[in-house]
Amino acid sequence: MTDVSEGVRLVWPGKHPIEVTGRYRLQSIQPAEVIKMDMPGRSMPLYSASMPNIPEDPNHNFLIQGDCREAMLALLPEYEGQIDLIYIDPPYATGGEFGHPETVGYSDRCVGADYLQMMYERLQLMHRLLAPTGSIYIHLDWRMNCHIRLIMDEIFGADCFQREIIWRIGWVSGYKSCARNWIRNHDTILFYSRNSRSFTFNKTYLPYREGYRRRDGRKPFGKGWPLEDTWNCSQEDRLDSIQIMSFSSEKTGYPTQKNENLLTRILETSSNPGDLVADFFCGSGTTLAVADKLNRRWIGCDIGKEAVSIAVSRLAGAVTFDIYRIVE
Ligand SMILES: C[S@@+](CC[C@H](N)C(=O)[O-])C[C@H]1O[C@@H](n2cnc3c(N)ncnc32)[C@H](O)[C@@H]1O
């Protein structure tokens, strides 16, 4: 395939390749150090023996509290080329705050050139961590999707771009529907593979609706409708965001939590049982909870102590895992 963006590069003031000055390693910590037990619904996880370094157990899952740049640098010696699927839902450079960053939520104030450099360095590390048949999904909105696509073309190669998925958030009401404009109602998920031709992809189908007939009147004989790159856009494909649902048993209170059925679709399609899945901006741990349910191994990371605390509680009892901080 022709490299449509050959020679095209996004530049910003101060753009530079990743510079590694320190040597980072992971240090295990006790759940009590991250869980605020006074918060409602919090419970202690099943916790395996504490280990000072990255464990050798291939079935090990772990959650890291800290900046994913340092976390990935600590992981690289053992995990280069080992991760089968990465999903990230990073900050979107909104310039605002989500929730109450000092309690539940995070600050999204890194914008412009600082945001691009922040993502540039971290995406380079993700590229190195991905397995030869691995894939990455990057969840964004209208603000940075085109910038990140150019950065991804530079790091991964434009031929490794697979799809731009449009995820319709759901019905819109209230002030959002008052805009004197087309009502905004979607996020963008960029899907790239590590290798342009060879990558895990379990094609997914939506079952035919009851009574559906082909144009010639006969019963359909296929597996269903193969999923398109527009999600939650038809009666058959219901994938509404939990943010627009008043009640959902999944809700953890984390302000930008994504729904599990969205992650289930991505994990079932782009990984297999036993594979290693990572989310380096994991927030409340949605990717990790789904990975656990689908028998994938996982690595999660978030800079926010409160996010990690929520993720720990959410995963408690589901699976055995360790929690780490990063030390230099
Ligand atoms: C949009 S939220 C992720 C929500 C998540 N998908 C969920 O379902 O809960 C983005 C997360 O990125 C985290 N974050 C921001 N900068 C980070 C960094 N440098 N390293 C790791 N996590 C970071 C924030 O604390 C926040 O929890």
Ligand as a Chemical Component Dictionary entry (heavy atoms), coordinates in Angstrom:
data_LIG
# 
_chem_comp.id                   LIG 
_chem_comp.type                 NON-POLYMER 
_chem_comp.pdbx_formal_charge   0 
_chem_comp.three_letter_code    LIG 
# 
loop_
_chem_comp_atom.comp_id 
_chem_comp_atom.atom_id 
_chem_comp_atom.alt_atom_id 
_chem_comp_atom.type_symbol 
_chem_comp_atom.charge 
_chem_comp_atom.model_Cartn_x 
_chem_comp_atom.model_Cartn_y 
_chem_comp_atom.model_Cartn_z 
_chem_comp_atom.pdbx_ordinal 
LIG C1  C1  C 0  -10.187 9.445  30.264 1  
LIG S1  S1  S 1  -9.519  8.855  31.771 2  
LIG C2  C2  C 0  -9.553  7.081  31.566 3  
LIG C3  C3  C 0  -10.889 6.484  31.946 4  
LIG C4  C4  C 0  -10.931 4.976  31.814 5  
LIG N1  N1  N 0  -10.959 4.575  30.432 6  
LIG C5  C5  C 0  -12.119 4.366  32.561 7  
LIG O1  O1  O 0  -12.898 3.596  31.957 8  
LIG O2  O2  O -1 -12.274 4.652  33.741 9  
LIG C6  C6  C 0  -7.817  9.259  31.573 10 
LIG C7  C7  C 0  -6.924  8.818  32.707 11 
LIG O3  O3  O 0  -5.562  9.082  32.367 12 
LIG C8  C8  C 0  -4.871  9.305  33.600 13 
LIG N2  N2  N 0  -3.569  9.914  33.256 14 
LIG C9  C9  C 0  -3.323  11.175 32.844 15 
LIG N3  N3  N 0  -2.002  11.350 32.598 16 
LIG C10 C10 C 0  -1.402  10.168 32.866 17 
LIG C11 C11 C 0  -0.058  9.693  32.783 18 
LIG N4  N4  N 0  0.941   10.485 32.389 19 
LIG N5  N5  N 0  0.212   8.403  33.121 20 
LIG C12 C12 C 0  -0.801  7.581  33.524 21 
LIG N6  N6  N 0  -2.099  7.972  33.626 22 
LIG C13 C13 C 0  -2.397  9.238  33.284 23 
LIG C14 C14 C 0  -5.830  10.156 34.404 24 
LIG O4  O4  O 0  -5.535  10.089 35.800 25 
LIG C15 C15 C 0  -7.179  9.513  34.038 26 
LIG O5  O5  O 0  -7.565  8.552  34.993 27 
# 
loop_
_chem_comp_bond.comp_id 
_chem_comp_bond.atom_id_1 
_chem_comp_bond.atom_id_2 
_chem_comp_bond.value_order 
_chem_comp_bond.pdbx_ordinal 
LIG C1  S1  SING 1  
LIG S1  C2  SING 2  
LIG S1  C6  SING 3  
LIG C2  C3  SING 4  
LIG C3  C4  SING 5  
LIG C4  N1  SING 6  
LIG C4  C5  SING 7  
LIG C5  O1  DOUB 8  
LIG C5  O2  SING 9  
LIG C6  C7  SING 10 
LIG C7  O3  SING 11 
LIG C7  C15 SING 12 
LIG O3  C8  SING 13 
LIG C8  N2  SING 14 
LIG C8  C14 SING 15 
LIG N2  C9  SING 16 
LIG N2  C13 SING 17 
LIG C9  N3  DOUB 18 
LIG N3  C10 SING 19 
LIG C10 C11 SING 20 
LIG C10 C13 DOUB 21 
LIG C11 N4  SING 22 
LIG C11 N5  DOUB 23 
LIG N5  C12 SING 24 
LIG C12 N6  DOUB 25 
LIG N6  C13 SING 26 
LIG C14 O4  SING 27 
LIG C14 C15 SING 28 
LIG C15 O5  SING 29 
# 
